[in-house]
Amino acid sequence: MAPNDKTQETTTDRITNKMTEVGEKVKEATKSKDEKEAEKEAEKTATDKIGDKMTEVGEKVKEATKSKEEKEAEKEAKKSTTEKIGESAKEAGSKLRGTIDSGVQKVKDTVSSPKDGEKK
């Protein structure tokens, strides 16, 4: 009966080994499923974080663009105001120059014109 016991033991060992192997595979498959779920959750969390960051960046870009547009508008307004001031100054300068020229001419005319009783 000894050889039969040995055969029986070998068969039992093989069955045990096979069951252990199957158990390991099942354990590995279950572990992979849990890991996959954990990965999905991590990806979802990462995606949410990326989405939040992109939204934040988008708002900062929008704010920066808005500020840039406002700065451009201010620059344009200042330029326009400066041009208007320049034009007004030119006009005033021209009028003043005309007045001065007219005054100088009157003085010249007065100086060069003969006085009563003088000959030219």
C-alpha positions as CSV (number, residue, x, y, z in Angstrom):
1,M,0.0,0.0,0.0
2,A,3.0,2.2,0.3
3,P,3.4,2.8,-3.4
4,N,-0.4,3.6,-3.6
5,D,0.0,6.0,-0.7
6,K,2.8,7.7,-2.6
7,T,0.8,7.9,-5.7
8,Q,-2.1,9.3,-3.7
9,E,0.2,11.8,-2.1
10,T,1.6,12.9,-5.4
11,T,-1.9,13.3,-6.8
12,T,-3.0,15.3,-3.7
13,D,0.2,17.4,-4.0
14,R,-0.6,18.0,-7.6
15,I,-4.1,19.0,-6.8
16,T,-3.0,21.2,-3.9
17,N,-0.4,22.8,-6.1
18,K,-2.9,23.4,-8.9
19,M,-5.4,24.8,-6.5
20,T,-2.8,27.1,-5.0
21,E,-1.8,28.2,-8.5
22,V,-5.5,28.8,-9.4
23,G,-5.9,30.7,-6.0
24,E,-2.8,32.8,-6.8
25,K,-4.3,33.6,-10.3
26,V,-7.6,34.5,-8.8
27,K,-5.9,36.6,-6.1
28,E,-3.8,38.3,-8.9
29,A,-6.9,38.9,-11.0
30,T,-8.8,40.4,-8.0
31,K,-5.8,42.5,-7.1
32,S,-5.6,43.7,-10.7
33,K,-9.3,44.6,-10.6
34,D,-8.8,46.6,-7.3
35,E,-5.7,48.2,-8.8
36,K,-7.6,49.1,-11.9
37,E,-10.3,50.7,-9.9
38,A,-7.7,52.5,-7.8
39,E,-6.0,53.7,-11.0
40,K,-9.4,54.8,-12.4
41,E,-10.0,56.8,-9.3
42,A,-6.5,58.2,-9.3
43,E,-6.9,59.1,-13.0
44,K,-10.3,60.7,-12.3
45,T,-8.8,62.7,-9.4
46,A,-5.8,63.7,-11.6
47,T,-8.2,64.6,-14.4
48,D,-10.3,66.7,-12.0
49,K,-7.1,68.4,-10.7
50,I,-5.9,69.0,-14.3
51,G,-9.3,70.3,-15.2
52,D,-9.4,72.7,-12.2
53,K,-5.9,73.9,-13.0
54,M,-6.8,74.5,-16.7
55,T,-9.9,76.4,-15.6
56,E,-7.7,78.5,-13.2
57,V,-5.1,79.1,-15.9
58,G,-7.9,80.0,-18.4
59,E,-9.3,82.5,-16.0
60,K,-5.9,84.0,-15.4
61,V,-5.4,84.3,-19.2
62,K,-8.8,85.8,-19.6
63,E,-7.9,88.3,-16.8
64,A,-4.5,89.1,-18.4
65,T,-6.2,89.5,-21.8
66,K,-8.8,91.8,-20.3
67,S,-6.1,93.8,-18.7
68,K,-4.2,94.0,-21.9
69,E,-7.3,95.2,-23.8
70,E,-7.9,97.8,-21.0
71,K,-4.3,98.9,-21.2
72,E,-4.6,99.3,-25.0
73,A,-7.8,101.3,-24.5
74,E,-6.1,103.5,-22.0
75,K,-3.0,103.9,-24.2
76,E,-5.3,104.9,-27.1
77,A,-7.2,107.3,-24.9
78,K,-4.0,108.9,-23.7
79,K,-2.7,109.1,-27.2
80,S,-5.9,110.7,-28.4
81,T,-5.8,113.2,-25.6
82,T,-2.2,114.0,-26.2
83,E,-2.9,114.5,-29.9
84,K,-5.8,116.8,-29.0
85,I,-3.6,118.8,-26.6
86,G,-0.9,119.0,-29.3
87,E,-3.3,120.3,-31.9
88,S,-4.7,122.9,-29.4
89,A,-1.2,124.0,-28.6
90,K,-0.4,124.2,-32.3
91,E,-3.4,126.3,-32.9
92,A,-2.7,128.6,-29.9
93,G,0.9,128.8,-31.0
94,S,-0.1,129.8,-34.6
95,K,-2.5,132.4,-33.2
96,L,0.1,133.8,-30.9
97,R,2.7,133.8,-33.7
98,G,0.2,135.6,-35.9
99,T,-0.5,138.2,-33.1
100,I,3.2,138.7,-32.5
101,D,3.9,139.0,-36.2
102,S,1.0,141.5,-36.6
103,G,2.3,143.5,-33.6
104,V,5.8,143.5,-34.9
105,Q,4.6,144.7,-38.3
106,K,2.6,147.5,-36.7
107,V,5.7,148.6,-34.8
108,K,7.7,148.5,-38.0
109,D,5.1,150.4,-39.9
110,T,4.8,153.0,-37.1
111,V,8.6,153.4,-36.9
112,S,9.1,153.6,-40.6
113,S,6.2,155.9,-41.4
114,P,6.9,159.6,-41.5
115,K,5.7,161.6,-38.6
116,D,3.7,164.7,-39.0
117,G,5.9,167.2,-40.7
118,E,8.7,164.7,-41.6
119,K,9.5,163.6,-45.1
120,K,10.2,160.1,-45.9
